Amino acid sequence: MNPRAGTSEMRQAAAARPSRQINVVLRQPDASVPVSASVPEASARPLPTSGPWLEFQKELDAMVGLDNVKELVYEIYALLQIAQLRSDAGLQSTAHVYHMIFKGNPGTGKTTVARLLAKLFQGMGLLSKGHLVEVERADLVGEYIGHTAQKTRDLVKKALGGVLFVDEAYSLARGGEKDFGKEAIDTLVKAMEDYKNQFILILAGYTAEIDLFLMTNPGLPSRFPIRIEFPDYSIDQLIQIAETMARQRDYAWMPQTLFKLRQLLVKEKEESPYHFSNARFVRNMLERAIRNQAVRLLSQYPNGSPGRQELMSLRPEDLRAEAGGGGAM
């Protein structure tokens, strides 16, 4: 390989990187989608052989997909570690802003990732407590003038040292100028200044709605330098999630049951391409199959135990699609 050519390519790649905003797109494994050259492969990542990262790595590896989220978490870990070394060496180390936007359909891991990030950031020393406070419009918006600001301030104080996760954040702007939701937005923006670096605010919701929401307040976009897109899981990943969910509850899908589940997943994704609930759909199907299995086993073994294997096995007849049963919970 020509060394000069390699150096030139590296300089071009470095020049193409954004300087002020981190935009992360979570890509599911798909041979038809090229992987961006600007994202380093996980195998090339210099993982530490000791220290707190090893525990974090185990939790991240247990999550299906989300490769770019895992890469981002490691980048933040590396940044904090180097910041400490710079401080020890007497060099300046400026604080970074970690407020985030999570965009995507339900069941794509947004809340799970937020909860894990809170824990990781606490372990890295970025947050003092590492807890997650999950709220929605009803928790923030009051019924009269002044009530909303107080409710919002109270929740911010509750989230200090951790993460404040606002689900369906765009609902705060749906009522127009006279709606109290605008007061909640203004209070959150002020809190980000008053309690700088004391908590992390994550706004989450559907991609299109979140993008429109950010346009309602000129000061919002610049306050969230990290934006992560959570695409729908692939069918193979959903099957993997289904197997993991069942295993965690001491159940096992029969091969023919997994085949039937795959058919149901394909059908559901085709019928609800914009509001498919991903892992929530899988969870709902699993819980319904468990209920159906319980009824079947009591009928088949009225006077005795079915045995360990039967108690664990989920058969095709246990997996039945029901109208309205696969949506978000």
C-alpha positions in Angstrom: 0.0 0.0 0.0 1.3 3.5 -0.8 1.9 5.3 2.5 1.3 8.7 1.0 -2.0 7.6 -0.4 -3.1 6.2 2.9 -2.1 9.5 4.7 -4.1 11.5 2.1 -7.2 9.3 2.6 -7.0 9.7 6.4 -6.7 13.5 6.1 -9.7 13.6 3.8 -11.7 11.4 6.2 -10.8 13.7 9.1 -11.7 16.8 7.2 -15.2 15.3 6.4 -16.0 14.8 10.1 -18.5 17.3 11.6 -17.0 19.5 14.2 -19.9 20.6 16.4 -22.6 18.0 16.3 -22.6 14.3 16.6 -25.2 12.5 14.4 -25.4 8.8 15.0 -27.4 6.5 12.7 -28.0 3.0 14.0 -27.7 0.7 11.1 -29.0 -2.8 11.3 -26.9 -5.5 9.5 -27.8 -5.4 5.9 -25.6 -6.5 3.0 -27.3 -4.0 0.7 -26.4 -1.0 2.9 -22.7 0.2 2.7 -21.0 0.9 6.1 -19.7 4.4 6.4 -15.9 4.6 6.3 -15.9 7.2 9.0 -17.1 4.7 11.6 -14.3 2.5 12.8 -14.9 -1.2 13.0 -15.4 -2.7 16.5 -12.5 -5.1 15.9 -10.1 -2.2 15.5 -11.3 -0.5 18.8 -8.5 -0.6 21.5 -10.5 -2.1 24.3 -9.0 -1.8 27.8 -7.9 -5.1 29.4 -8.8 -3.9 32.9 -10.9 -1.3 34.7 -14.6 -0.4 34.8 -15.1 -0.6 31.0 -15.1 -4.4 31.1 -18.4 -4.5 33.1 -20.0 -1.9 30.8 -18.9 -3.9 27.8 -20.7 -7.0 29.0 -24.0 -5.1 29.2 -23.5 -3.5 25.8 -22.7 -6.8 24.2 -25.8 -8.3 25.6 -27.9 -5.9 23.5 -29.0 -6.9 20.0 -27.8 -4.5 17.3 -27.2 -0.9 18.2 -23.6 -1.1 17.0 -23.2 2.7 16.6 -24.6 3.3 20.1 -22.0 1.0 21.5 -19.4 2.9 19.5 -20.6 6.2 20.9 -20.5 5.0 24.5 -17.0 3.9 24.0 -16.0 7.3 22.5 -17.5 9.0 25.6 -15.6 6.6 27.9 -12.4 7.3 26.0 -13.0 11.1 26.1 -13.5 11.0 29.9 -10.5 8.9 30.5 -8.3 11.2 28.4 -9.8 14.3 30.1 -8.6 12.8 33.4 -5.1 12.2 32.0 -5.0 15.8 30.6 -6.0 17.1 34.0 -3.3 15.1 35.7 -0.8 16.5 33.2 -1.8 20.1 34.0 -3.6 20.5 30.7 -6.9 22.3 30.1 -9.9 19.9 29.9 -13.2 21.6 29.0 -16.6 20.1 29.9 -18.7 18.6 27.0 -22.4 18.7 26.6 -24.2 15.3 26.5 -27.9 16.2 26.0 -29.3 13.9 23.4 -32.1 13.3 20.9 -33.4 9.8 20.4 -35.5 9.3 17.2 -37.3 6.1 16.1 -40.3 3.9 16.3 -41.5 2.3 19.6 -39.6 -0.8 20.8 -36.3 0.1 19.2 -34.4 0.3 22.5 -34.5 4.0 23.3 -35.6 3.7 26.9 -33.2 0.7 27.4 -30.3 2.7 26.0 -31.1 5.8 28.1 -31.2 3.6 31.3 -27.9 2.0 30.4 -26.3 5.3 29.5 -27.3 6.7 32.9 -25.6 3.8 34.6 -22.5 4.0 32.5 -22.1 7.8 32.9 -22.3 7.4 36.6 -19.6 4.7 36.5 -17.5 7.0 34.4 -17.9 9.9 36.8 -20.0 12.0 34.5 -23.1 11.7 36.7 -23.2 11.5 40.4 -26.2 9.2 40.8 -26.9 7.5 37.4 -30.6 7.1 37.8 -33.2 7.6 35.1 -36.3 9.7 35.5 -38.8 8.9 32.7 -41.6 11.4 32.0 -44.1 12.4 29.4 -46.4 15.4 28.8 -48.8 14.7 31.6 -45.9 14.7 34.1 -44.6 18.1 33.0 -47.7 20.1 32.0 -49.9 21.6 34.7 -53.5 22.8 34.7 -53.0 26.5 35.3 -50.5 29.3 34.8 -47.4 28.7 36.9 -48.2 25.1 37.6 -46.3 23.7 34.6 -43.1 25.5 35.5 -43.2 24.2 39.0 -43.9 20.6 38.0 -41.1 20.7 35.4 -38.6 22.2 37.9 -39.5 19.6 40.5 -38.8 16.8 37.9 -35.5 18.4 36.9 -34.4 18.5 40.5 -35.4 14.8 40.9 -33.2 14.0 37.8 -30.1 15.9 39.1 -27.2 13.5 39.0 -28.9 11.4 36.4 -30.9 11.4 33.2 -34.3 13.1 32.5 -35.9 11.1 29.7 -38.9 12.9 28.0 -40.8 10.4 25.9 -42.9 11.7 23.0 -41.3 15.1 23.7 -43.0 16.6 20.6 -46.4 16.5 22.4 -45.2 19.5 24.4 -45.6 21.7 21.3 -48.9 20.4 20.0 -51.1 22.9 21.7 -49.8 26.0 20.1 -48.6 29.3 21.7 -51.2 29.4 24.4 -50.7 25.8 25.5 -48.9 25.2 28.8 -46.6 22.7 27.0 -44.6 25.7 25.7 -44.0 26.7 29.3 -42.6 23.2 30.0 -40.2 23.6 27.0 -39.0 27.0 28.2 -38.5 25.7 31.7 -36.4 22.7 30.4 -34.2 25.1 28.4 -33.6 27.3 31.4 -32.8 24.2 33.6 -30.2 23.1 31.1 -28.4 26.4 31.8 -29.1 26.6 35.5 -28.0 23.0 36.2 -25.2 22.7 33.5 -23.4 19.3 33.7 -25.6 18.2 36.6 -28.0 16.1 34.6 -28.5 14.9 31.0 -31.7 15.6 29.1 -32.8 13.1 26.5 -35.8 13.9 24.2 -37.3 10.9 22.5 -40.0 10.1 20.0 -40.9 9.4 16.3 -38.4 10.8 13.9 -40.6 13.2 11.9 -42.4 14.5 14.9 -39.1 15.2 16.8 -37.7 17.0 13.8 -40.7 19.3 13.6 -40.6 19.8 17.4 -37.0 21.1 17.3 -38.2 23.7 14.8 -40.7 25.2 17.3 -37.9 26.7 19.4 -34.8 28.2 17.7 -32.7 27.5 20.8 -33.4 23.8 21.0 -31.4 22.2 18.1 -28.0 23.6 19.3 -28.6 22.4 22.8 -28.6 18.7 21.8 -25.3 17.9 20.1 -25.9 14.2 20.1 -28.7 12.8 18.0 -29.2 9.1 17.6 -31.5 7.5 15.0 -33.0 4.1 16.1 -34.2 2.3 13.0 -36.5 -0.7 13.1 -34.9 -4.0 14.0 -34.5 -6.5 11.1 -36.5 -9.8 11.2 -33.5 -11.8 12.2 -32.7 -9.4 15.1 -36.3 -9.6 16.3 -36.1 -13.4 16.3 -32.9 -13.1 18.3 -34.7 -10.8 20.7 -37.6 -13.2 21.0 -35.2 -16.1 21.8 -33.5 -14.0 24.5 -36.7 -12.9 26.1 -38.0 -16.5 26.3 -34.7 -17.8 27.7 -34.7 -15.1 30.4 -38.1 -16.5 31.5 -37.0 -20.2 31.3 -39.1 -20.8 28.1 -37.9 -22.1 24.7 -39.5 -21.6 21.3 -39.9 -24.8 19.2 -38.3 -24.4 15.8 -41.7 -24.5 14.0 -42.9 -21.9 16.5 -40.1 -19.6 15.5 -40.9 -20.1 11.9 -44.5 -19.1 12.6 -43.3 -16.0 14.6 -41.1 -15.0 11.7 -44.2 -15.1 9.4 -46.2 -13.0 11.8 -43.4 -10.4 12.1 -43.1 -10.1 8.3 -46.9 -9.6 8.1 -47.0 -7.0 10.9 -44.1 -5.0 9.5 -45.8 -4.9 6.1 -49.1 -3.7 7.5 -47.7 -1.2 10.0 -44.4 0.1 8.4 -44.5 3.5 10.2 -45.8 2.4 13.6 -44.4 -1.1 14.0 -43.6 -1.6 17.7 -40.5 -3.8 17.2 -39.4 -5.5 20.4 -42.7 -4.6 22.1 -44.5 -6.6 19.5 -42.2 -9.5 20.2 -42.7 -9.2 23.9 -46.5 -9.0 23.6 -46.5 -12.2 21.4 -44.3 -14.0 23.9 -46.5 -13.1 26.8 -49.6 -14.2 24.9 -48.0 -17.5 23.9 -47.1 -18.1 27.6 -50.7 -17.6 28.5 -52.0 -19.8 25.8 -49.4 -22.5 26.8 -50.7 -22.4 30.3 -54.3 -23.0 29.2 -53.1 -25.8 26.9 -51.1 -27.6 29.5 -53.8 -27.5 32.1 -56.2 -29.0 29.5 -53.7 -31.8 28.5 -52.5 -32.7 32.0 -55.5 -32.1 34.3 -54.2 -34.6 37.0 -50.4 -34.4 36.7 -47.3 -32.4 35.8 -46.4 -32.0 32.2 -42.7 -32.4 32.9 -39.9 -29.9 32.7 -39.5 -29.9 29.0 -43.2 -29.4 28.3 -43.3 -26.6 30.9 -40.6 -24.8 28.9 -41.7 -25.5 25.3 -43.8 -22.9 23.3 -45.5 -24.7 20.5 -47.0 -23.3 17.3 -50.5 -23.6 18.6 -49.5 -21.3 21.5 -48.6 -18.5 19.2 -51.7 -16.8 17.9 -52.1 -13.4 16.4 -55.0 -11.4 17.8 -56.4 -8.1 16.6 -54.8 -5.1 18.3 -52.5 -7.3 20.4 -49.1 -6.5 18.8 -49.0 -2.7 19.4 -47.0 -0.7 21.8 -47.6 -1.0 25.5 
